[in-house]
């Protein structure tokens, strides 16, 4: 395995075989705010466990509503939100 080093601004060197970096996450879409959805201090949409936002009939999932950028987690959140919305619409129909 090739060894690589991190060279700092002061010239010091730190040999490493791997490096993990966490980039800051920021939402750029204004849609949730324009709809009036409550946002967290991280500018993400506030949701309950089913993805329901503070605006009736509006659901959010994935990194729009959770502090992680993972496709599988987003897919699961989207599936749960979709099922919850479907249930809400069915209940409106039968009441």
Buried (B, 14 or more C-beta within 10 A) or exposed (E): EEEEEEEEEEEEEEEEEEEEEEEEEEBEEEEBEEBEBEBEEEEBBBBEEBBBBBBEEBBBBBBBBBEEEEEEBBEEBBEBBBEBBEEBEEEEEEE
